Amino acid sequence: ISARQIRSNRLRNILTVVGVAVAVLAFIVMRTFVWSWTVGASVAVEDRIVTRHKVTFFLPMPRRYADEVREVDGVVATTYALWTDAKSPLNEAEYFPVLAVHAETFTTVFDEISVPPEQHAAWLENRQGAVIGKNLAKKMGWALGDRVQLVSGKFPQPGMWEFTIEGIYESTRKSVEQSQFLCHYSYINASLPAEDQGQANWITSRVVSAADSAGVSAAIDERFDVRDTQTTTMTESASRASFLGIVSAILSTVNVVSGAVLVIMMLIIGNTISMGVRGRTSHYAVLRAIGFRTRHLLLTIIAEGLIIGILGGLLGVAMAYPFVNHGLGVAIEESMGSYFPYFRVTPGVALTAFGLAVALGALGALLPARSAARLDLVLALRRVD
């Protein structure tokens, strides 16, 4: 009976199923966003620690701190980087991290960055040279030898920097995204006004063993505890987790919105079934008159909601896998891989979305079912006449 009820108004029910599928797709995308962001901390290198300004990593600290960090027992290698907030004036809508780094030590500390030896040597020799990730090269259409100009809102002086692409790197682990633009710290620093020179946003170090991270981090911060600029040192995993705290409000909002999407989906199903129930009043009256009980009507109407929820859930999950795994997820991983290292639909998210679609489909049908159960048989049979 439920299947016949759905076929009785095919267009309306097809549109409802499609609406449910779109809601399920939106839910999966938002839940994948939250999952991918939080899983980013799990790809961090265990024996790598990060030193930053005690207040926030947005504030710089003296670059000379890196020289002192190298002297701390347990530190194997140290490098530093300055965030420039630079972008291409030809395509200002495209964001990519532009970091001024100490080229001689950066690929030692971040050993997952793989640059062909000849390209790395050319980068070291050219003060205006740059090494970029392969995803960035693909997105921007840059190749080896290209001359690139960048401007920065953070450092409006000197106005524009010019670089030559000397190398294109690949990352052997998810801990480093392949869309960074790496240039020489010495070149950027020399071009800045005197008051902006000699600063760094991050000092990253490798320690002898991951078990030493806590002790080494405490020793580093103790060294700078009496300085004007104090530091906070933590493991790379903890550093990424602390960044999550900054965007916790965004993640909470996404969670709320994803829930609201499913509530809207339930209302859509309930509205569709309510219209169907009103249109089938005489049909239900006849069923009651020939011996069907109230619970039979309740079950058929709830089953209708279940069928719509199942069909919409299956269609939404089927749409989500190619849309996220082969479209949106690929683009996000290529451009923001360090924050979204695995932007993929997980079985858990897919099953949750499908289960909620089915459950809310039945719940959305509950109110129309109760309305049909309270049907006045005499008045309904008069409508048949």
C-alpha positions as a Python dict, from the first residue, in 0.01 Angstrom:
ca = {
    (1, 'I'): (0, 0, 0),
    (2, 'S'): (280, 243, 92),
    (3, 'A'): (450, 191, -246),
    (4, 'R'): (120, 258, -425),
    (5, 'Q'): (74, 574, -218),
    (6, 'I'): (415, 698, -331),
    (7, 'R'): (338, 618, -696),
    (8, 'S'): (3, 799, -673),
    (9, 'N'): (178, 1137, -711),
    (10, 'R'): (510, 1055, -869),
    (11, 'L'): (631, 1406, -948),
    (12, 'R'): (574, 1538, -595),
    (13, 'N'): (738, 1237, -436),
    (14, 'I'): (1032, 1234, -679),
    (15, 'L'): (1100, 1599, -597),
    (16, 'T'): (1076, 1513, -226),
    (17, 'V'): (1328, 1230, -265),
    (18, 'V'): (1561, 1466, -453),
    (19, 'G'): (1517, 1727, -178),
    (20, 'V'): (1606, 1469, 85),
    (21, 'A'): (1911, 1364, -120),
    (22, 'V'): (2034, 1723, -143),
    (23, 'A'): (1989, 1765, 233),
    (24, 'V'): (2183, 1443, 296),
    (25, 'L'): (2458, 1562, 59),
    (26, 'A'): (2483, 1896, 242),
    (27, 'F'): (2497, 1717, 577),
    (28, 'I'): (2776, 1487, 457),
    (29, 'V'): (2981, 1778, 320),
    (30, 'M'): (2953, 1973, 645),
    (31, 'R'): (3029, 1672, 864),
    (32, 'T'): (3326, 1585, 642),
    (33, 'F'): (3451, 1941, 683),
    (34, 'V'): (3447, 1904, 1063),
    (35, 'W'): (3600, 1556, 1056),
    (36, 'S'): (3876, 1650, 811),
    (37, 'W'): (3970, 1957, 1011),
    (38, 'T'): (3997, 1772, 1341),
    (39, 'V'): (4188, 1477, 1194),
    (40, 'G'): (4462, 1715, 1074),
    (41, 'A'): (4641, 1696, 1408),
    (42, 'S'): (4686, 1321, 1366),
    (43, 'V'): (4922, 1359, 1068),
    (44, 'A'): (5171, 1576, 1258),
    (45, 'V'): (5529, 1454, 1300),
    (46, 'E'): (5578, 1333, 1657),
    (47, 'D'): (5936, 1452, 1708),
    (48, 'R'): (5876, 1803, 1573),
    (49, 'I'): (5803, 2095, 1806),
    (50, 'V'): (5688, 2448, 1728),
    (51, 'T'): (5783, 2767, 1911),
    (52, 'R'): (5567, 3076, 1867),
    (53, 'H'): (5470, 3399, 2040),
    (54, 'K'): (5305, 3324, 2374),
    (55, 'V'): (4991, 3520, 2289),
    (56, 'T'): (4923, 3399, 1936),
    (57, 'F'): (5109, 3280, 1631),
    (58, 'F'): (4980, 3587, 1444),
    (59, 'L'): (5228, 3796, 1646),
    (60, 'P'): (5595, 3766, 1545),
    (61, 'M'): (5893, 3710, 1771),
    (62, 'P'): (6262, 3789, 1724),
    (63, 'R'): (6422, 3565, 1463),
    (64, 'R'): (6737, 3545, 1676),
    (65, 'Y'): (6545, 3320, 1913),
    (66, 'A'): (6608, 3040, 1662),
    (67, 'D'): (6983, 3059, 1732),
    (68, 'E'): (6919, 3010, 2102),
    (69, 'V'): (6672, 2727, 2048),
    (70, 'R'): (6946, 2535, 1863),
    (71, 'E'): (7154, 2545, 2181),
    (72, 'V'): (6890, 2369, 2395),
    (73, 'D'): (6975, 2011, 2485),
    (74, 'G'): (6772, 1762, 2289),
    (75, 'V'): (6726, 1983, 1981),
    (76, 'V'): (6864, 1820, 1665),
    (77, 'A'): (6777, 2081, 1402),
    (78, 'T'): (6595, 2415, 1394),
    (79, 'T'): (6449, 2636, 1125),
    (80, 'Y'): (6223, 2941, 1113),
    (81, 'A'): (5961, 3099, 891),
    (82, 'L'): (5786, 3433, 844),
    (83, 'W'): (5428, 3448, 721),
    (84, 'T'): (5408, 3720, 454),
    (85, 'D'): (5037, 3718, 357),
    (86, 'A'): (5149, 3768, -3),
    (87, 'K'): (4942, 3691, -311),
    (88, 'S'): (4960, 3726, -685),
    (89, 'P'): (4827, 4064, -805),
    (90, 'L'): (4710, 3889, -1122),
    (91, 'N'): (4485, 3655, -925),
    (92, 'E'): (4410, 3801, -584),
    (93, 'A'): (4120, 3561, -523),
    (94, 'E'): (4360, 3266, -499),
    (95, 'Y'): (4509, 3221, -153),
    (96, 'F'): (4820, 3015, -87),
    (97, 'P'): (5070, 3024, 202),
    (98, 'V'): (5375, 3233, 117),
    (99, 'L'): (5648, 3167, 372),
    (100, 'A'): (5988, 3332, 395),
    (101, 'V'): (6206, 3048, 525),
    (102, 'H'): (6566, 2969, 608),
    (103, 'A'): (6625, 2757, 300),
    (104, 'E'): (6940, 2587, 430),
    (105, 'T'): (6756, 2425, 723),
    (106, 'F'): (6391, 2422, 622),
    (107, 'T'): (6399, 2098, 421),
    (108, 'T'): (6603, 1934, 698),
    (109, 'V'): (6341, 1999, 965),
    (110, 'F'): (6058, 1934, 719),
    (111, 'D'): (6218, 1630, 558),
    (112, 'E'): (5891, 1526, 393),
    (113, 'I'): (5945, 1809, 142),
    (114, 'S'): (6104, 1640, -159),
    (115, 'V'): (6281, 1869, -407),
    (116, 'P'): (6504, 1735, -686),
    (117, 'P'): (6869, 1799, -584),
    (118, 'E'): (6948, 2019, -882),
    (119, 'Q'): (6640, 2234, -818),
    (120, 'H'): (6725, 2264, -449),
    (121, 'A'): (7080, 2372, -536),
    (122, 'A'): (6947, 2635, -779),
    (123, 'W'): (6714, 2766, -509),
    (124, 'L'): (6999, 2804, -260),
    (125, 'E'): (7207, 2996, -512),
    (126, 'N'): (6935, 3241, -616),
    (127, 'R'): (6836, 3488, -345),
    (128, 'Q'): (6516, 3566, -534),
    (129, 'G'): (6445, 3200, -599),
    (130, 'A'): (6135, 3017, -479),
    (131, 'V'): (6023, 2659, -440),
    (132, 'I'): (5652, 2583, -474),
    (133, 'G'): (5432, 2280, -418),
    (134, 'K'): (5319, 2080, -718),
    (135, 'N'): (4952, 2153, -645),
    (136, 'L'): (5020, 2526, -641),
    (137, 'A'): (5213, 2500, -967),
    (138, 'K'): (4919, 2323, -1125),
    (139, 'K'): (4660, 2566, -989),
    (140, 'M'): (4847, 2881, -1088),
    (141, 'G'): (4995, 2745, -1410),
    (142, 'W'): (5352, 2814, -1299),
    (143, 'A'): (5655, 2620, -1422),
    (144, 'L'): (6028, 2609, -1355),
    (145, 'G'): (6199, 2931, -1458),
    (146, 'D'): (5884, 3147, -1447),
    (147, 'R'): (5915, 3497, -1308),
    (148, 'V'): (5647, 3566, -1045),
    (149, 'Q'): (5546, 3887, -873),
    (150, 'L'): (5371, 3894, -534),
    (151, 'V'): (5231, 4171, -315),
    (152, 'S'): (5154, 4165, 57),
    (153, 'G'): (4885, 4333, 264),
    (154, 'K'): (5084, 4260, 580),
    (155, 'F'): (5397, 4427, 445),
    (156, 'P'): (5290, 4701, 202),
    (157, 'Q'): (5655, 4801, 167),
    (158, 'P'): (5844, 4744, -61),
    (159, 'G'): (5521, 4701, -257),
    (160, 'M'): (5609, 4405, -479),
    (161, 'W'): (5848, 4112, -464),
    (162, 'E'): (5983, 3933, -768),
    (163, 'F'): (6077, 3566, -768),
    (164, 'T'): (6201, 3297, -1002),
    (165, 'I'): (6052, 2951, -967),
    (166, 'E'): (6361, 2736, -910),
    (167, 'G'): (6195, 2422, -779),
    (168, 'I'): (5869, 2231, -745),
    (169, 'Y'): (5835, 2005, -443),
    (170, 'E'): (5624, 1706, -353),
    (171, 'S'): (5534, 1604, 0),
    (172, 'T'): (5594, 1246, 107),
    (173, 'R'): (5353, 1283, 403),
    (174, 'K'): (5025, 1461, 463),
    (175, 'S'): (5188, 1678, 732),
    (176, 'V'): (5295, 1933, 469),
    (177, 'E'): (5055, 2057, 206),
    (178, 'Q'): (5167, 2081, -155),
    (179, 'S'): (5042, 2434, -217),
    (180, 'Q'): (5301, 2644, -34),
    (181, 'F'): (5522, 2913, -182),
    (182, 'L'): (5864, 2904, -13),
    (183, 'C'): (6106, 3192, -61),
    (184, 'H'): (6428, 3311, 104),
    (185, 'Y'): (6394, 3481, 441),
    (186, 'S'): (6703, 3693, 371),
    (187, 'Y'): (6547, 3841, 56),
    (188, 'I'): (6215, 3928, 222),
    (189, 'N'): (6374, 4053, 544),
    (190, 'A'): (6615, 4290, 364),
    (191, 'S'): (6328, 4448, 172),
    (192, 'L'): (6122, 4535, 481),
    (193, 'P'): (6130, 4859, 681),
    (194, 'A'): (6374, 4851, 972),
    (195, 'E'): (6099, 4811, 1232),
    (196, 'D'): (5970, 4495, 1061),
    (197, 'Q'): (6304, 4324, 1010),
    (198, 'G'): (6442, 4033, 1210),
    (199, 'Q'): (6107, 3870, 1294),
    (200, 'A'): (5964, 3522, 1259),
    (201, 'N'): (5624, 3365, 1322),
    (202, 'W'): (5739, 3009, 1381),
    (203, 'I'): (6055, 2838, 1498),
    (204, 'T'): (6027, 2467, 1427),
    (205, 'S'): (6267, 2210, 1567),
    (206, 'R'): (6331, 1838, 1555),
    (207, 'V'): (6415, 1669, 1883),
    (208, 'V'): (6609, 1353, 1958),
    (209, 'S'): (6294, 1159, 2040),
    (210, 'A'): (5923, 1227, 2067),
    (211, 'A'): (5945, 1132, 2435),
    (212, 'D'): (6174, 1433, 2491),
    (213, 'S'): (5931, 1683, 2339),
    (214, 'A'): (5773, 1798, 2665),
    (215, 'G'): (6104, 1850, 2845),
    (216, 'V'): (6267, 2027, 2552),
    (217, 'S'): (5962, 2250, 2503),
    (218, 'A'): (5969, 2351, 2870),
    (219, 'A'): (6342, 2429, 2851),
    (220, 'I'): (6290, 2651, 2546),
    (221, 'D'): (6009, 2851, 2705),
    (222, 'E'): (6203, 2886, 3029),
    (223, 'R'): (6492, 3039, 2837),
    (224, 'F'): (6269, 3318, 2704),
    (225, 'D'): (6051, 3356, 3013),
    (226, 'V'): (6227, 3673, 3127),
    (227, 'R'): (6239, 3834, 2781),
    (228, 'D'): (6006, 4106, 2654),
    (229, 'T'): (5865, 3857, 2404),
    (230, 'Q'): (5779, 3527, 2568),
    (231, 'T'): (5714, 3203, 2384),
    (232, 'T'): (5500, 2893, 2388),
    (233, 'T'): (5651, 2570, 2258),
    (234, 'M'): (5451, 2257, 2189),
    (235, 'T'): (5447, 1952, 1969),
    (236, 'E'): (5336, 1995, 1611),
    (237, 'S'): (5022, 1796, 1691),
    (238, 'A'): (4937, 2023, 1985),
    (239, 'S'): (5009, 2329, 1773),
    (240, 'R'): (4754, 2220, 1516),
    (241, 'A'): (4506, 2137, 1790),
    (242, 'S'): (4551, 2484, 1941),
    (243, 'F'): (4471, 2634, 1604),
    (244, 'L'): (4147, 2437, 1611),
    (245, 'G'): (4057, 2627, 1927),
    (246, 'I'): (4061, 2950, 1726),
    (247, 'V'): (3806, 2814, 1481),
    (248, 'S'): (3601, 2619, 1736),
    (249, 'A'): (3314, 2863, 1691),
    (250, 'I'): (3314, 2792, 1317),
    (251, 'L'): (3312, 2417, 1376),
    (252, 'S'): (3027, 2452, 1626),
    (253, 'T'): (2831, 2659, 1376),
    (254, 'V'): (2883, 2397, 1106),
    (255, 'N'): (2756, 2129, 1345),
    (256, 'V'): (2445, 2333, 1421),
    (257, 'V'): (2379, 2409, 1054),
    (258, 'S'): (2421, 2042, 957),
    (259, 'G'): (2159, 1952, 1216),
    (260, 'A'): (1928, 2226, 1091),
    (261, 'V'): (1958, 2089, 737),
    (262, 'L'): (1824, 1754, 853),
    (263, 'V'): (1539, 1918, 1043),
    (264, 'I'): (1441, 2098, 724),
    (265, 'M'): (1459, 1765, 543),
    (266, 'M'): (1219, 1615, 799),
    (267, 'L'): (977, 1903, 748),
    (268, 'I'): (989, 1851, 372),
    (269, 'I'): (899, 1484, 412),
    (270, 'G'): (626, 1566, 664),
    (271, 'N'): (475, 1829, 435),
    (272, 'T'): (475, 1595, 135),
    (273, 'I'): (312, 1313, 328),
    (274, 'S'): (57, 1552, 483),
    (275, 'M'): (-54, 1660, 136),
    (276, 'G'): (-80, 1296, 35),
    (277, 'V'): (-282, 1207, 344),
    (278, 'R'): (-527, 1491, 282),
    (279, 'G'): (-569, 1377, -76),
    (280, 'R'): (-634, 1019, 31),
    (281, 'T'): (-891, 1090, 305),
    (282, 'S'): (-1168, 902, 124),
    (283, 'H'): (-930, 615, 50),
    (284, 'Y'): (-851, 576, 420),
    (285, 'A'): (-1221, 595, 506),
    (286, 'V'): (-1297, 304, 274),
    (287, 'L'): (-1010, 102, 424),
    (288, 'R'): (-1144, 163, 772),
    (289, 'A'): (-1496, 71, 661),
    (290, 'I'): (-1388, -267, 522),
    (291, 'G'): (-1203, -366, 838),
    (292, 'F'): (-858, -206, 844),
    (293, 'R'): (-761, -93, 1191),
    (294, 'T'): (-614, 242, 1291),
    (295, 'R'): (-269, 91, 1345),
    (296, 'H'): (-274, -35, 986),
    (297, 'L'): (-314, 323, 860),
    (298, 'L'): (-42, 444, 1096),
    (299, 'L'): (200, 179, 972),
    (300, 'T'): (134, 246, 603),
    (301, 'I'): (186, 622, 641),
    (302, 'I'): (502, 581, 852),
    (303, 'A'): (625, 324, 600),
    (304, 'E'): (575, 586, 330),
    (305, 'G'): (804, 822, 522),
    (306, 'L'): (1056, 541, 566),
    (307, 'I'): (1060, 464, 194),
    (308, 'I'): (1112, 829, 104),
    (309, 'G'): (1388, 855, 367),
    (310, 'I'): (1557, 539, 239),
    (311, 'L'): (1543, 645, -125),
    (312, 'G'): (1659, 999, -48),
    (313, 'G'): (1932, 875, 185),
    (314, 'L'): (2066, 627, -71),
    (315, 'L'): (2060, 888, -346),
    (316, 'G'): (2229, 1149, -124),
    (317, 'V'): (2508, 910, -20),
    (318, 'A'): (2553, 801, -382),
    (319, 'M'): (2587, 1168, -485),
    (320, 'A'): (2825, 1249, -198),
    (321, 'Y'): (3102, 1004, -286),
    (322, 'P'): (3186, 1136, -635),
    (323, 'F'): (3109, 1498, -541),
    (324, 'V'): (3337, 1498, -236),
    (325, 'N'): (3596, 1229, -307),
    (326, 'H'): (3658, 1317, -671),
    (327, 'G'): (3564, 1684, -682),
    (328, 'L'): (3543, 1911, -382),
    (329, 'G'): (3775, 1702, -164),
    (330, 'V'): (4051, 1693, -424),
    (331, 'A'): (4039, 2072, -467),
    (332, 'I'): (4046, 2132, -90),
    (333, 'E'): (4332, 1888, -30),
    (334, 'E'): (4535, 2050, -307),
    (335, 'S'): (4488, 2404, -178),
    (336, 'M'): (4462, 2352, 201),
    (337, 'G'): (4617, 2012, 258),
    (338, 'S'): (4779, 2092, 594),
    (339, 'Y'): (4440, 2180, 746),
    (340, 'F'): (4228, 1930, 550),
    (341, 'P'): (4469, 1641, 483),
    (342, 'Y'): (4194, 1385, 420),
    (343, 'F'): (3881, 1551, 283),
    (344, 'R'): (3699, 1229, 205),
    (345, 'V'): (3358, 1083, 289),
    (346, 'T'): (3411, 828, 564),
    (347, 'P'): (3186, 522, 607),
    (348, 'G'): (3088, 652, 950),
    (349, 'V'): (2964, 986, 815),
    (350, 'A'): (2783, 817, 526),
    (351, 'L'): (2608, 566, 754),
    (352, 'T'): (2514, 841, 999),
    (353, 'A'): (2363, 1051, 722),
    (354, 'F'): (2169, 756, 581),
    (355, 'G'): (2047, 645, 924),
    (356, 'L'): (1929, 995, 1012),
    (357, 'A'): (1751, 1028, 676),
    (358, 'V'): (1558, 707, 743),
    (359, 'A'): (1481, 793, 1105),
    (360, 'L'): (1375, 1149, 1029),
    (361, 'G'): (1168, 1024, 735),
    (362, 'A'): (967, 809, 976),
    (363, 'L'): (951, 1093, 1228),
    (364, 'G'): (832, 1337, 962),
    (365, 'A'): (550, 1097, 875),
    (366, 'L'): (440, 1062, 1237),
    (367, 'L'): (229, 1379, 1255),
    (368, 'P'): (37, 1309, 931),
    (369, 'A'): (-11, 949, 1053),
    (370, 'R'): (-163, 1068, 1379),
    (371, 'S'): (-391, 1300, 1182),
    (372, 'A'): (-511, 1008, 970),
    (373, 'A'): (-564, 797, 1281),
    (374, 'R'): (-805, 1060, 1417),
    (375, 'L'): (-1010, 1046, 1099),
    (376, 'D'): (-1388, 1085, 1149),
    (377, 'L'): (-1515, 788, 949),
    (378, 'V'): (-1867, 923, 893),
    (379, 'L'): (-1749, 1262, 762),
    (380, 'A'): (-1486, 1098, 546),
    (381, 'L'): (-1738, 856, 388),
    (382, 'R'): (-1966, 1150, 307),
    (383, 'R'): (-1679, 1292, 103),
    (384, 'V'): (-1681, 968, -99),
    (385, 'D'): (-2038, 1036, -193),
}
